[in-house]
Amino acid sequence: MLTVLILISIFSIFIVRTWRASRKLPRGPTPLPLIGNIHQLVYTCWKAGGVVAGLNEFKKQYGKVFTVWIGPVPTVHISDFEIAHETHIKRANMFGARYLPELIDYIREGRGIVASNGDFWQEHRRFALRTLRDFGLGRNIMEAKIMEEYRYRFDDFRKTNFKNGGIEVDAANCFDLLVGSIINTLLISERFEQGDKDFDELKTSLAEGFESASILDAFTPSWLMKSDFWKWRSKTICRPFDLIYAQVDKGIKKRLEDVANGKHIIGEEGDDFVDAFLIKMEKDKMDGVTDSTFNPETMAIDMYDLWIGGQETTSATLTWACACFLQHPEVVQELREELLGVTGGTRGISLTDKPNTPFLNATINEIQRIASILSMNLSRQVKEDTVIDGQPISAGTIVTTQMSMIHTDETVFKNHTEFNPKRFLENNNLDKSLIPFGIGKRVCLGESLARAELYLITGNLVLDFDFQPVGQKPEIKTRSPFAMMKRPPHYGIRFVPLN
């Protein structure tokens, strides 16, 4: 009897606490003690056919801002661009702090550019932005680096994968190698080659991790993630992060050894991100900065963040792009006519051509909208009691702007499942509601690099090749609708050289 009374008491306390907390939160489905809305979330997403579709069902019922309890944790979801702009831009300071579940803080431990907050985050983000600018747009070599890797990669594929009149490749592997080499040359001046076992293992495990990670994993508490009971799950999801960190750390140690034995000489400005970081470390030492946060350990975490951010999303977007092109050859033809008109057919497309290529710009916008890589975005945590869309939010609440929901909003993007680049030409203001790199103070650090890659690679592929499927044409449909990341379809493609 005593056990029953204790259980009833605990259950009653949870009900009262949940009810009190709900009074300071936006509308949403009624949560149950301990499990919150997990049962409703799982059922709704399963019935709707995916995470984004499931969250859109909650939006229809509860409005543009709604609350979903992931177990005992309430999470507030913003699904409207205007509200996202008002909160994350106009009130950026209040919505700038990162919420750090174990899945995000794994390895990072509050360090790096993604998982840190406060002065550490500001200092390291500022340094990374300045360094990428110096080795990219600031010194006008970003385009040269991208095009060097683009030409090298397709020349290499021409030697090894040319058959049936074209270069036959797995689309995802092709763009993984290309984009991975671009970011790696900026970070540590090394490209990846075909058959690199470490890179192949890393990409395979990374794909498995992203395809299996769900909303529930994003909010799994640290004690459970690290427990023996949950080890089977943590191992699958976190293994790729261990591999990436190990590869980054290995590269840094090799550079330090090369500097120590004179094999690598650091110039005044350095050759890459590692050099720039080492210069910063030495400067802090010379200036007598005793509490500097710039050391080999934080360098590894910063590079880890930059590599993940610069690799996976851009590679996946380009894979989505070619899937769209295979389904819509008429778009490719119209693109090619525009680009030939700009270049005269005598040169490749350049970033300086961007003002003169409205259809290419619109097509890239539509590709990014269709791709919308994240089904569930990284979360923020409000610092104090506030209001969103007229509804109360208590301090400490987890808030997420759902980009994929905004990009599938029928009131903004009519017939959102259709690939239609011309929608951005017919409505010049439509691109303002497109936020593939996030919004506010936590916008993607590598946005400039990613935009340059998408423009140059997409444009020059259209000028250089015709596109043919190897086997069935891929559907413009994700193969991981229930995961945190919307993986593109898996398919083979033949790049047929044009005269």
C-alpha positions in Angstrom: 0.0 0.0 0.0 2.8 2.4 0.9 4.5 1.8 -2.5 1.2 2.6 -4.3 0.8 5.8 -2.3 4.4 6.8 -3.1 3.8 6.2 -6.9 0.5 8.1 -6.8 2.3 11.0 -5.0 5.1 11.1 -7.6 2.6 10.9 -10.4 0.6 13.7 -8.9 3.7 15.9 -8.5 4.6 15.4 -12.1 1.1 16.3 -13.2 1.1 19.5 -11.1 4.6 20.6 -12.3 3.7 19.9 -15.9 0.4 21.8 -15.6 2.2 24.8 -14.0 4.9 24.8 -16.7 2.3 24.6 -19.5 0.7 27.8 -18.4 3.9 29.7 -19.4 4.2 28.0 -22.7 2.5 28.2 -26.2 -0.3 25.9 -27.0 0.3 22.2 -27.9 -0.9 18.7 -27.3 -1.5 17.8 -23.7 1.6 16.1 -22.2 1.7 13.0 -20.0 4.0 12.8 -17.0 7.5 11.6 -17.8 6.9 10.8 -21.5 5.4 14.2 -22.4 4.1 14.1 -26.0 6.4 11.4 -27.3 3.6 9.0 -28.0 1.7 11.7 -30.0 4.8 12.8 -31.8 5.8 9.3 -32.9 2.2 8.5 -34.0 1.6 11.8 -35.8 5.0 11.6 -37.7 4.4 8.0 -38.6 0.9 8.7 -39.9 2.0 11.8 -41.8 5.0 10.1 -43.3 7.9 12.0 -41.8 9.1 14.4 -39.1 8.4 17.6 -41.1 5.0 16.4 -42.2 4.2 15.4 -38.6 5.2 18.8 -37.1 3.1 20.5 -39.8 0.1 18.6 -38.4 0.7 20.1 -35.0 1.0 23.5 -36.7 -2.4 23.1 -38.3 -3.9 22.2 -34.9 -2.1 24.6 -32.6 -0.8 27.5 -34.7 2.5 28.9 -35.9 4.2 28.6 -32.5 3.5 25.4 -30.5 4.9 23.3 -27.7 5.9 19.7 -27.9 7.1 17.9 -24.7 10.0 15.5 -25.4 9.7 13.5 -22.3 9.8 15.9 -19.4 11.4 18.7 -21.5 9.1 21.2 -23.2 10.3 22.4 -26.7 8.8 25.4 -28.5 8.7 25.3 -32.3 8.5 28.3 -34.6 7.1 27.5 -38.0 6.6 31.0 -39.5 9.3 33.2 -41.1 7.9 36.5 -39.8 7.9 35.3 -36.2 11.4 33.8 -36.6 12.6 37.1 -37.9 11.0 39.0 -35.0 12.6 36.7 -32.4 16.0 35.8 -33.9 16.8 39.1 -35.6 15.0 41.9 -33.7 15.6 40.2 -30.4 18.8 38.3 -31.2 20.4 38.7 -27.8 17.5 36.9 -26.1 17.5 34.0 -28.6 21.2 33.6 -29.2 22.2 31.0 -26.5 22.6 27.5 -27.7 20.8 24.6 -26.0 23.3 21.8 -25.5 21.9 18.3 -25.3 24.4 15.4 -25.1 24.2 14.7 -28.8 25.4 18.2 -29.6 27.8 18.5 -26.8 29.4 15.1 -27.4 33.2 15.6 -27.8 32.7 19.4 -27.7 32.1 19.7 -24.0 30.9 23.3 -24.3 33.8 24.2 -26.7 34.0 24.9 -30.4 31.8 27.1 -32.5 28.5 25.2 -32.5 28.2 24.2 -28.8 29.8 27.1 -27.0 28.1 30.2 -25.5 29.2 33.5 -24.1 32.6 35.0 -24.6 34.2 31.7 -25.7 31.7 31.4 -28.6 32.1 35.1 -29.6 35.9 34.9 -29.6 36.1 31.7 -31.6 33.4 32.5 -34.0 34.9 35.9 -34.7 38.3 34.3 -35.3 36.9 31.6 -37.6 35.0 34.1 -39.7 38.0 36.3 -40.1 40.3 33.4 -41.0 37.9 31.9 -43.5 37.5 35.4 -45.0 41.3 35.8 -45.2 41.7 32.5 -47.0 38.6 33.0 -49.1 36.7 36.1 -50.2 39.1 38.5 -48.5 42.1 37.4 -50.6 39.9 36.5 -53.6 41.1 32.9 -53.7 38.0 31.0 -52.6 36.8 30.8 -56.2 40.2 29.6 -57.3 40.3 26.9 -54.6 36.7 25.7 -55.5 37.4 25.5 -59.2 40.8 23.9 -58.8 39.1 21.0 -56.8 36.2 20.9 -59.3 38.5 20.4 -62.3 40.8 18.0 -60.5 37.9 15.8 -59.3 36.2 15.5 -62.7 39.5 15.0 -64.5 40.3 12.2 -62.1 36.8 10.7 -62.5 37.3 10.9 -66.3 40.4 8.7 -66.0 38.8 6.1 -63.7 35.0 6.2 -64.3 34.5 7.0 -68.0 32.2 4.5 -69.8 29.1 4.6 -72.0 30.1 8.0 -73.3 30.3 9.7 -69.9 31.6 9.8 -66.3 29.5 7.3 -64.3 29.6 7.8 -60.5 27.6 7.4 -57.4 26.2 11.0 -57.0 26.7 11.2 -53.2 30.3 9.8 -53.3 31.2 12.2 -56.1 30.1 15.3 -54.2 31.4 14.0 -50.9 34.9 13.8 -52.4 34.6 17.2 -54.1 33.2 19.1 -51.2 35.3 17.3 -48.6 38.5 18.3 -50.5 37.4 21.9 -50.7 36.9 22.3 -47.0 39.9 20.2 -46.1 42.2 22.4 -48.3 41.0 25.5 -46.5 41.5 23.8 -43.1 44.7 21.9 -43.5 45.8 22.1 -47.2 45.0 18.4 -48.0 42.5 16.9 -50.5 40.9 13.5 -50.3 41.5 10.9 -53.0 39.4 8.0 -54.4 39.9 4.9 -52.3 41.0 6.7 -49.2 39.9 4.1 -46.6 39.7 6.6 -43.7 37.5 9.0 -45.7 35.3 6.1 -46.9 34.8 4.8 -43.4 34.1 8.3 -42.1 31.5 9.0 -44.7 29.8 5.6 -44.3 29.5 6.0 -40.6 28.4 9.6 -40.9 25.6 8.7 -43.3 24.5 5.9 -40.9 24.6 8.3 -37.9 22.6 11.0 -39.7 20.0 8.6 -41.1 19.4 7.0 -37.7 19.5 10.0 -35.4 15.9 11.2 -34.5 14.3 14.0 -32.6 14.3 11.8 -29.5 18.1 11.4 -29.7 18.5 15.2 -29.8 16.9 15.4 -26.3 18.2 12.2 -24.7 19.8 13.2 -21.4 23.5 12.9 -20.8 23.2 10.2 -18.1 21.2 8.0 -20.5 23.5 8.5 -23.5 26.5 7.5 -21.4 24.9 4.5 -19.7 25.5 0.9 -20.6 21.8 0.5 -21.2 21.9 3.0 -24.0 25.3 2.1 -25.4 23.9 0.3 -28.4 22.2 3.5 -29.5 25.0 5.9 -28.6 27.6 3.8 -30.5 25.7 4.1 -33.8 25.0 7.8 -33.6 28.3 9.0 -32.1 30.8 6.8 -33.9 31.1 9.1 -36.9 31.8 12.0 -34.6 34.7 10.0 -33.0 36.1 9.3 -36.4 35.9 12.9 -37.6 37.6 14.1 -34.4 40.3 11.5 -34.7 41.1 12.5 -38.3 41.2 16.2 -37.4 43.4 15.5 -34.3 45.7 13.4 -36.4 46.1 16.2 -39.0 46.9 18.7 -36.3 49.5 16.5 -34.7 51.2 15.9 -38.0 51.3 19.7 -38.7 52.8 20.3 -35.3 55.5 17.7 -35.9 56.2 19.2 -39.4 56.6 22.6 -37.9 58.8 21.3 -35.1 61.2 19.5 -37.5 61.2 22.3 -40.1 59.2 20.4 -42.8 56.5 23.1 -42.7 57.3 26.8 -42.4 54.5 29.1 -41.3 54.5 32.3 -43.3 53.4 35.7 -42.1 49.7 34.9 -42.8 49.8 31.2 -43.0 48.5 28.8 -45.6 45.3 27.5 -44.0 43.2 27.5 -40.9 45.7 25.4 -38.9 48.5 27.9 -39.6 46.3 30.8 -38.7 45.3 29.1 -35.4 49.0 28.4 -34.6 49.8 32.0 -35.3 47.1 33.1 -32.9 48.4 30.7 -30.2 51.9 32.2 -30.5 50.6 35.8 -30.5 48.6 35.1 -27.3 51.8 33.6 -25.8 53.9 36.6 -26.8 51.3 39.0 -25.4 51.3 37.2 -22.1 47.7 36.0 -22.3 47.6 33.5 -19.5 43.9 32.4 -19.9 43.9 32.1 -23.7 41.3 29.7 -25.0 43.4 29.1 -28.1 45.3 25.8 -27.8 45.6 22.5 -29.7 42.5 21.0 -28.0 40.2 23.9 -28.9 41.7 24.0 -32.4 40.7 20.4 -32.9 37.1 21.2 -31.8 36.9 24.3 -34.0 38.1 22.3 -37.0 35.7 19.5 -36.1 32.8 21.9 -36.2 34.0 23.6 -39.5 34.5 20.2 -41.2 31.1 18.8 -40.3 29.3 22.1 -41.2 31.3 22.6 -44.4 31.1 19.0 -45.7 27.7 17.3 -45.1 25.2 20.0 -45.9 26.8 21.2 -49.1 27.5 17.7 -50.4 23.9 16.7 -49.7 22.5 19.8 -51.4 24.5 19.1 -54.6 23.2 15.5 -54.6 19.7 16.9 -54.3 20.5 19.3 -57.2 21.4 16.6 -59.6 18.3 14.5 -58.6 16.2 17.5 -59.5 18.0 18.0 -62.8 17.5 14.3 -63.8 13.8 14.8 -63.2 13.6 18.2 -64.9 15.8 18.3 -68.0 13.9 21.4 -69.2 15.3 23.3 -66.2 18.9 22.2 -67.3 18.2 23.4 -70.8 17.0 26.8 -69.7 19.9 27.1 -67.3 22.4 26.2 -70.1 20.9 28.8 -72.5 21.2 31.5 -69.8 24.8 30.6 -68.9 25.9 30.3 -72.6 24.5 33.8 -73.1 26.6 35.1 -70.3 29.8 33.3 -71.0 29.6 33.0 -74.8 30.5 29.3 -74.4 34.2 30.3 -74.1 34.8 30.1 -70.3 33.4 28.8 -67.1 30.9 30.6 -64.9 32.4 32.9 -62.3 31.1 34.5 -59.1 31.3 37.8 -60.9 28.5 36.6 -63.2 26.0 36.3 -60.4 24.1 39.5 -61.2 23.6 38.3 -64.7 22.3 34.8 -64.0 18.8 35.3 -62.4 17.6 31.8 -63.4 20.7 30.1 -62.0 20.2 32.1 -58.7 16.5 31.1 -58.6 17.4 27.4 -59.3 19.9 27.3 -56.5 17.3 28.8 -54.2 14.7 26.2 -55.2 17.3 23.4 -54.7 18.0 24.6 -51.2 14.3 24.8 -50.4 13.7 21.3 -51.7 16.7 20.0 -49.9 16.1 21.7 -46.5 18.7 19.4 -45.0 17.6 19.5 -41.4 14.2 18.1 -40.4 14.9 19.3 -36.9 17.0 22.3 -36.3 19.5 23.0 -33.5 17.8 24.7 -30.6 18.3 27.9 -28.6 17.5 28.6 -25.0 15.8 31.8 -23.9 17.6 33.7 -21.1 14.5 35.3 -19.5 10.7 35.3 -19.5 9.4 36.6 -22.8 6.6 36.4 -25.3 6.5 34.9 -28.8 3.5 35.6 -31.1 1.5 36.8 -28.0 2.2 33.6 -26.1 4.3 33.4 -22.9 7.7 31.7 -22.8 9.4 31.1 -19.4 13.1 31.6 -18.9 15.2 28.5 -19.8 12.7 27.2 -22.4 14.1 25.5 -25.5 13.1 27.2 -28.7 13.7 26.0 -32.3 12.9 27.7 -35.6 12.0 24.9 -38.0 13.5 25.8 -41.4 12.0 22.8 -43.1 8.5 23.8 -41.9 9.0 27.3 -43.2 10.2 26.0 -46.6 7.1 23.8 -46.9 4.7 26.5 -45.8 1.9 26.4 -48.5 0.9 30.0 -47.8 4.3 31.1 -48.9 5.6 28.3 -51.3 2.5 27.2 -53.3 2.7 23.5 -54.3 5.7 23.1 -52.1 6.5 19.5 -53.2 7.1 20.7 -56.8 10.5 21.6 -58.0 9.8 25.0 -59.6 12.7 27.6 -59.7 10.5 30.1 -61.5 8.6 30.8 -58.3 11.6 32.9 -57.2 11.5 34.9 -60.4 7.8 35.5 -60.2 8.0 36.8 -56.6 11.2 38.8 -55.9 10.5 38.8 -52.2 10.2 35.0 -51.9 13.9 34.5 -51.2 13.6 36.5 -48.0 11.6 33.5 -46.5 14.3 31.1 -47.5 16.7 30.5 -44.6 18.8 27.4 -45.5 21.7 28.6 -43.4 19.6 29.5 -40.3 18.6 32.8 -38.9 20.0 35.2 -36.3 23.3 35.2 -34.4 23.8 31.5 -34.9 23.5 31.5 -38.7 25.9 29.0 -40.4 29.5 30.1 -40.2 30.3 28.7 -43.6 27.5 30.4 -45.5 29.8 32.4 -47.8 31.8 29.3 -48.8 28.7 27.2 -49.3 27.0 29.8 -51.5 30.1 30.0 -53.6 30.4 26.2 -53.9 26.7 25.8 -54.9 26.9 28.6 -57.5 30.2 27.6 -59.1 29.7 23.8 -59.1 26.1 23.9 -60.2 26.7 26.5 -62.9 29.8 24.8 -64.3 28.3 21.3 -64.2 25.5 22.6 -66.4 28.0 24.2 -68.8 30.3 21.2 -68.9 28.0 18.2 -68.9 24.6 16.7 -69.8 23.0 14.6 -67.0 21.8 11.0 -67.5 20.6 8.6 -64.8 22.4 5.3 -64.3 19.4 3.0 -63.8 16.2 4.5 -62.5 15.7 8.3 -62.2 15.8 9.2 -58.5 12.7 10.5 -56.9 12.8 14.0 -55.4 12.1 12.4 -52.1 14.3 11.9 -48.9 15.3 8.4 -47.9 15.3 9.4 -44.2 12.0 11.1 -43.5 12.1 10.2 -39.8 15.7 11.2 -39.1 17.0 14.6 -38.1 18.7 15.1 -41.5 16.9 14.8 -44.8 19.2 12.6 -46.7 18.9 12.8 -50.6 18.0 9.8 -52.7 20.7 7.3 -53.5 21.4 7.1 -57.2 24.0 6.8 -60.0 24.5 9.5 -62.5 26.4 9.8 -65.8 28.0 13.2 -66.6 28.2 13.4 -70.4 30.8 16.0 -71.6 29.5 18.7 -73.9 31.5 20.1 -76.8 
